[in-house]
Amino acid sequence: MTTFYDPRYQTWNGWASLICEQYAAQSLGNPPDEKLWAVWADSIKGIDLFAKNGIPGPELYDNWQDWAAQFSAIME
């Protein structure tokens, strides 16, 4: 079972760090600054585990919270 981290109650650094820790086996690296969230999100969607689950690209979202909420809902 996967832990759900609700991005509505997190900062970018807090949420992304938790995701990096939770999926350490995927070698996500350190999350970038918030202004580069879409670059990081785009790289994540290409990782096999996330691609198989249909993680969407960041281009569909106006902000990291909306993308992160979808990421979390899919990976829950």
DSSP file (Angstrom, degrees, kcal/mol; ACC not computed):
  #  RESIDUE AA STRUCTURE BP1 BP2  ACC     N-H-->O    O-->H-N    N-H-->O    O-->H-N    TCO  KAPPA ALPHA  PHI   PSI    X-CA   Y-CA   Z-CA
    1    1 A M              0   0    0      0, 0.0     2,-0.3     0, 0.0    75,-0.1   0.000 360.0 360.0 360.0 137.8    0.0    0.0    0.0
    2    2 A T        -     0   0    0     74,-0.4     2,-0.3    73,-0.1    20,-0.0  -0.734 360.0-120.0 -97.3 142.2    1.3    3.4   -0.9
    3    3 A T        -     0   0    0     -2,-0.3     2,-0.6     1,-0.0    19,-0.0  -0.641  25.0-134.0 -79.1 136.5    1.1    6.4    1.4
    4    4 A F        -     0   0    0     -2,-0.3     2,-0.7    72,-0.1    69,-0.0  -0.825  15.6-165.3 -94.7 122.5   -0.9    9.4    0.0
    5    5 A Y        -     0   0    0     -2,-0.6    67,-0.1    10,-0.0     5,-0.1  -0.922  14.6-144.7-108.4 108.4    0.7   12.8    0.4
    6    6 A D    >   -     0   0    0     -2,-0.7     3,-1.5     1,-0.2    63,-0.1  -0.609   2.8-155.5 -76.5 115.7   -1.9   15.5   -0.3
    7    7 A P  G >  S+     0   0    0      0, 0.0     3,-1.5     0, 0.0    -1,-0.2   0.691  85.6  75.2 -68.0 -16.8   -0.2   18.4   -2.0
    8    8 A R  G 3  S+     0   0    0      1,-0.3    -2,-0.0    57,-0.1    57,-0.0   0.756 102.1  41.2 -65.4 -20.8   -2.8   20.8   -0.8
    9    9 A Y  G <  S+     0   0    0     -3,-1.5     2,-0.3     2,-0.1    -1,-0.3   0.073 109.2  73.3-113.3  22.6   -1.1   20.7    2.6
   10   10 A Q  S <  S-     0   0    0     -3,-1.5     2,-0.2    -5,-0.1     3,-0.0  -0.902  73.3-123.0-131.9 157.4    2.5   20.7    1.5
   11   11 A T     >  -     0   0    0     -2,-0.3     4,-2.7     1,-0.1     5,-0.3  -0.547  41.0-105.4 -84.7 167.0    5.0   23.1    0.1
   12   12 A W  H  > S+     0   0    0      1,-0.2     4,-2.9    -2,-0.2     5,-0.3   0.954 122.2  46.8 -57.7 -50.6    6.6   22.1   -3.2
   13   13 A N  H  > S+     0   0    0      1,-0.2     4,-1.9     2,-0.2    -1,-0.2   0.893 113.9  48.6 -62.1 -39.4    9.9   21.1   -1.5
   14   14 A G  H  > S+     0   0    0      2,-0.2     4,-1.9     1,-0.2    -1,-0.2   0.945 115.8  41.7 -65.3 -48.6    8.1   19.1    1.2
   15   15 A W  H  X S+     0   0    0     -4,-2.7     4,-2.2     2,-0.2    -2,-0.2   0.948 116.5  47.2 -65.3 -49.7    5.8   17.2   -1.2
   16   16 A A  H  X S+     0   0    0     -4,-2.9     4,-2.5    -5,-0.3    -1,-0.2   0.871 110.9  52.6 -63.2 -37.2    8.5   16.5   -3.8
   17   17 A S  H  X S+     0   0    0     -4,-1.9     4,-2.2    -5,-0.3    -1,-0.2   0.898 108.6  50.3 -64.9 -40.2   11.0   15.4   -1.1
   18   18 A L  H  X S+     0   0    0     -4,-1.9     4,-2.9     2,-0.2    -2,-0.2   0.901 111.0  49.1 -63.1 -40.4    8.4   12.9    0.3
   19   19 A I  H  X S+     0   0    0     -4,-2.2     4,-2.4     2,-0.2    -2,-0.2   0.910 109.7  51.5 -66.1 -42.0    7.8   11.5   -3.2
   20   20 A C  H  < S+     0   0    0     -4,-2.5     8,-0.3     1,-0.2    -1,-0.2   0.898 113.7  45.0 -61.1 -39.6   11.6   11.2   -3.7
   21   21 A E  H >< S+     0   0    0     -4,-2.2     3,-1.3     1,-0.2    -2,-0.2   0.923 112.8  49.9 -69.3 -44.7   11.9    9.3   -0.5
   22   22 A Q  H 3< S+     0   0    0     -4,-2.9     3,-0.2     1,-0.3    -2,-0.2   0.871 121.0  34.8 -62.7 -37.5    8.8    7.1   -1.1
   23   23 A Y  T >< S+     0   0    0     -4,-2.4     3,-2.2    -5,-0.2     5,-0.4  -0.204  74.3 137.7-110.6  40.3   10.1    6.1   -4.6
   24   24 A A  G X   +     0   0    0     -3,-1.3     3,-1.9     1,-0.3    -1,-0.2   0.816  66.1  65.6 -56.8 -32.9   13.8    6.1   -3.8
   25   25 A A  G 3  S+     0   0    0      1,-0.3    -1,-0.3    -3,-0.2    -2,-0.1   0.698  95.1  59.7 -64.2 -17.4   14.2    2.8   -5.8
   26   26 A Q  G <  S-     0   0    0     -3,-2.2    -1,-0.3    -6,-0.2    -2,-0.2   0.452 105.3-130.2 -90.1  -1.2   13.3    4.9   -8.9
   27   27 A S    <   +     0   0    0     -3,-1.9    -3,-0.1    -4,-0.2    -2,-0.1   0.940  41.5 167.5  52.7  57.2   16.3    7.2   -8.4
   28   28 A L        -     0   0    0     -5,-0.4    -1,-0.1    -8,-0.3    -8,-0.1   0.655  30.1-150.7 -74.9 -15.4   14.3   10.5   -8.7
   29   29 A G        -     0   0    0     -5,-0.2    -1,-0.2    -9,-0.2    -3,-0.0  -0.191  42.4 -33.4  73.3-172.1   17.2   12.5   -7.4
   30   30 A N  S    S-     0   0    0     -3,-0.1   -13,-0.1     1,-0.1   -14,-0.0  -0.648  70.3-112.5 -81.8 137.5   16.7   15.8   -5.5
   31   31 A P        -     0   0    0      0, 0.0     3,-0.1     0, 0.0    -1,-0.1  -0.411  32.4-124.3 -68.2 146.5   13.7   17.8   -6.6
   32   32 A P        -     0   0    0      0, 0.0   -16,-0.1     0, 0.0     5,-0.0  -0.152  43.4 -65.5 -77.7 179.4   14.5   21.1   -8.3
   33   33 A D    >   -     0   0    0      1,-0.1     3,-2.1     3,-0.1     0, 0.0  -0.266  56.0-103.2 -59.7 156.1   13.3   24.5   -7.2
   34   34 A E  G >  S+     0   0    0      1,-0.3     3,-2.0     2,-0.2     4,-0.2   0.823 118.8  65.4 -55.2 -35.4    9.5   25.0   -7.5
   35   35 A K  G 3  S+     0   0    0      1,-0.3    -1,-0.3     2,-0.1     3,-0.2   0.712 104.0  47.9 -64.1 -17.5    9.9   27.1  -10.7
   36   36 A L  G <> S+     0   0    0     -3,-2.1     4,-1.8     1,-0.2     3,-0.5   0.105  74.2 117.2-106.4  20.7   11.2   24.0  -12.4
   37   37 A W  H <> S+     0   0    0     -3,-2.0     4,-2.9     1,-0.2     5,-0.2   0.869  72.7  55.4 -56.5 -39.0    8.5   21.6  -11.2
   38   38 A A  H  > S+     0   0    0     -3,-0.2     4,-2.3    -4,-0.2    -1,-0.2   0.861 105.3  51.5 -67.4 -35.1    7.3   20.9  -14.8
   39   39 A V  H  > S+     0   0    0     -3,-0.5     4,-1.8     2,-0.2    -1,-0.2   0.935 113.7  44.6 -64.0 -46.2   10.7   19.8  -16.0
   40   40 A W  H  X S+     0   0    0     -4,-1.8     4,-2.1     2,-0.2    -2,-0.2   0.919 113.2  50.5 -63.8 -45.1   11.0   17.4  -13.0
   41   41 A A  H  X S+     0   0    0     -4,-2.9     4,-2.0     1,-0.2    -1,-0.2   0.887 108.6  52.8 -61.4 -39.7    7.4   16.2  -13.6
   42   42 A D  H  X S+     0   0    0     -4,-2.3     4,-0.5     1,-0.2    -1,-0.2   0.877 109.6  48.6 -64.7 -37.2    8.1   15.6  -17.2
   43   43 A S  H >< S+     0   0    0     -4,-1.8     3,-0.7     1,-0.2     4,-0.3   0.868 109.1  53.7 -71.2 -34.5   11.1   13.5  -16.4
   44   44 A I  H >< S+     0   0    0     -4,-2.1     3,-1.9     1,-0.2     6,-0.3   0.899  99.4  60.5 -65.6 -41.0    9.1   11.4  -13.8
   45   45 A K  H 3< S+     0   0    0     -4,-2.0    -1,-0.2     1,-0.3    -2,-0.2   0.724 100.2  58.2 -63.3 -18.0    6.4   10.5  -16.3
   46   46 A G  T << S+     0   0    0     -3,-0.7     2,-0.3    -4,-0.5    -1,-0.3   0.570  80.0 104.1 -86.3  -9.6    9.1    8.8  -18.4
   47   47 A I  S X> S-     0   0    0     -3,-1.9     4,-3.0    -4,-0.3     3,-0.7  -0.578  81.1-121.7 -75.7 134.3   10.2    6.4  -15.7
   48   48 A D  H 3> S+     0   0    0     -2,-0.3     4,-2.7     1,-0.3     5,-0.2   0.830 107.7  51.5 -45.3 -51.0    8.8    3.0  -16.3
   49   49 A L  H 3> S+     0   0    0      1,-0.2     4,-0.8     2,-0.2    -1,-0.3   0.906 117.9  38.6 -56.3 -44.4    6.8    2.6  -13.0
   50   50 A F  H <>>S+     0   0    0     -3,-0.7     5,-2.2    -6,-0.3     4,-0.5   0.858 113.7  54.1 -78.4 -36.6    5.1    5.9  -13.5
   51   51 A A  H ><5S+     0   0    0     -4,-3.0     3,-1.2     1,-0.2    -2,-0.2   0.911 106.0  53.6 -62.4 -42.0    4.6    5.5  -17.3
   52   52 A K  H 3<5S+     0   0    0     -4,-2.7    -1,-0.2    -5,-0.3    -2,-0.2   0.807 109.5  49.2 -62.8 -29.3    2.9    2.2  -16.8
   53   53 A N  H 3<5S-     0   0    0     -4,-0.8    -1,-0.3    -5,-0.2    -2,-0.2   0.490 117.4-113.7 -89.7  -4.2    0.5    3.8  -14.3
   54   54 A G  T <<5 -     0   0    0     -3,-1.2    -3,-0.2    -4,-0.5    -2,-0.1   0.843  40.4-175.1  79.3  35.1   -0.3    6.7  -16.8
   55   55 A I      < -     0   0    0     -5,-2.2    -1,-0.2   -10,-0.1    16,-0.1  -0.479  25.7-127.4 -62.2 127.4    1.2    9.6  -14.9
   56   56 A P        -     0   0    0      0, 0.0   -11,-0.1     0, 0.0    -1,-0.1  -0.302  19.6-102.3 -77.1 161.8    0.2   12.6  -17.0
   57   57 A G    >   -     0   0    0      1,-0.1     3,-1.2   -12,-0.1   -15,-0.1  -0.448  27.1-117.6 -78.0 157.1    2.6   15.3  -18.3
   58   58 A P  G >  S+     0   0    0      0, 0.0     3,-2.2     0, 0.0    -1,-0.1   0.685 102.4  81.5 -69.4 -18.3    2.8   18.6  -16.6
   59   59 A E  G 3  S+     0   0    0      1,-0.3   -21,-0.0   -21,-0.1    -2,-0.0   0.681  84.4  62.1 -64.1 -15.5    1.7   20.5  -19.7
   60   60 A L  G <  S+     0   0    0     -3,-1.2     2,-0.3     2,-0.0    -1,-0.3   0.501  99.9  66.6 -84.0  -4.7   -1.9   19.6  -18.8
   61   61 A Y    <   -     0   0    0     -3,-2.2     3,-0.1     1,-0.1     4,-0.0  -0.903  63.6-150.4-127.3 146.8   -1.7   21.6  -15.5
   62   62 A D  S    S+     0   0    0     -2,-0.3     2,-0.3     1,-0.1    -1,-0.1   0.681  85.0  17.6 -83.8 -20.3   -1.4   25.2  -14.5
   63   63 A N  S  > S-     0   0    0      1,-0.1     4,-1.6    -5,-0.0     3,-0.2  -0.963  77.0-109.8-150.6 164.0    0.4   24.5  -11.3
   64   64 A W  H  > S+     0   0    0     -2,-0.3     4,-3.2     1,-0.2     5,-0.2   0.830 110.7  62.3 -67.5 -32.1    2.3   21.8   -9.5
   65   65 A Q  H  > S+     0   0    0      2,-0.2     4,-2.3     1,-0.2    -1,-0.2   0.905 104.7  46.7 -62.6 -41.4   -0.4   21.2   -6.9
   66   66 A D  H  > S+     0   0    0     -3,-0.2     4,-1.7     2,-0.2    -1,-0.2   0.922 116.0  45.1 -66.7 -43.0   -2.9   20.1   -9.6
   67   67 A W  H  X S+     0   0    0     -4,-1.6     4,-2.7     1,-0.2    -2,-0.2   0.934 113.7  49.9 -63.8 -44.9   -0.4   17.8  -11.2
   68   68 A A  H  X S+     0   0    0     -4,-3.2     4,-2.8     1,-0.2    -2,-0.2   0.857 107.1  54.5 -63.7 -36.6    0.8   16.4   -7.9
   69   69 A A  H  X S+     0   0    0     -4,-2.3     4,-2.2    -5,-0.2    -1,-0.2   0.907 111.4  45.2 -63.3 -41.0   -2.8   15.7   -6.8
   70   70 A Q  H  X S+     0   0    0     -4,-1.7     4,-2.3     2,-0.2    -2,-0.2   0.916 112.4  51.4 -68.3 -42.7   -3.3   13.7  -10.0
   71   71 A F  H  X S+     0   0    0     -4,-2.7     4,-2.5     1,-0.2    -2,-0.2   0.945 112.8  45.8 -55.2 -50.5    0.1   11.9   -9.5
   72   72 A S  H  X S+     0   0    0     -4,-2.8     4,-0.9     1,-0.2    -1,-0.2   0.879 111.0  51.8 -64.5 -39.9   -0.9   11.0   -6.0
   73   73 A A  H  < S+     0   0    0     -4,-2.2    -1,-0.2    -5,-0.2    -2,-0.2   0.890 113.6  44.8 -64.3 -39.1   -4.4    9.8   -6.9
   74   74 A I  H  < S+     0   0    0     -4,-2.3    -2,-0.2     1,-0.2    -1,-0.2   0.912 117.8  42.4 -71.0 -42.8   -2.9    7.5   -9.6
   75   75 A M  H  <        0   0    0     -4,-2.5    -1,-0.2     1,-0.2    -2,-0.2   0.491 360.0 360.0 -86.2  -2.4   -0.2    6.1   -7.5
   76   76 A E     <        0   0    0     -4,-0.9   -74,-0.4    -3,-0.2    -1,-0.2   0.487 360.0 360.0 -59.4 360.0   -2.3    5.7   -4.4
